[in-house]
Amino acid sequence: ALAVDNAAINGAGTAEPLGILNTAGIQTVAWPATVNIGTVFQTTSKMIGLADTANVAASRSFLISPGVRAFSLSLVDSNGQPLPKNAIFHGEPVSVSNQVPTNLNPGGNKHGLIYGDWAELLIGIWSEIDILINPYESAAYKRGNISMRAIATVDTACRHPQAFVSATGVVVP
């Protein structure tokens, strides 16, 4: 399941499904070079606005990495009070996943931030899981063991690529 989630989000499309972040036609918003409350708020506002303009269904949510979550929890207002998650993400649902990439640049500190209608992400499963037993695999056979392989045939696709908006270059300090 973790491999399917990872491929659905960030799959390259070669020897694995094509993920949302690599799908042609998804919308993008540049993450601001100067990160503060105002620029983060404007970025998430732009993401919502792009989805609105593309007539994306109202059942949308953000998907963030644990690093983006930790960063958003550290934001404070002018009085030093923590900003509630609802303020940063405009009351939209937010899910956190370790499957959201955290290495979108060579430095390894650019995280994924995706907003969209997740009903537009299709996951096709052709066989739940196939278990293949090979009692004659030479290395295992010599030790009195068997070789076992589990295979799942899965693919993903974005039915409506504009239903997803990615903030590019999300640097988490």
Secondary structure, DSSP 8 states (H G I E B T S, - for coil): -HHHHHHHHH-BSSSS-B-GGG-TT-EEEE--SS-SHHHHHHHHHHHHHHHHHTT--S--EEEE-HHHHHHHHH-B-TTS-B--HHHHTTT--EEE-TTS-S-SSTTS-EE-EEEE-GGGEEEEEEEEEEEEEETT-HHHHHTT--EEEEEEEEEEEESSGGGEEEEETEE--
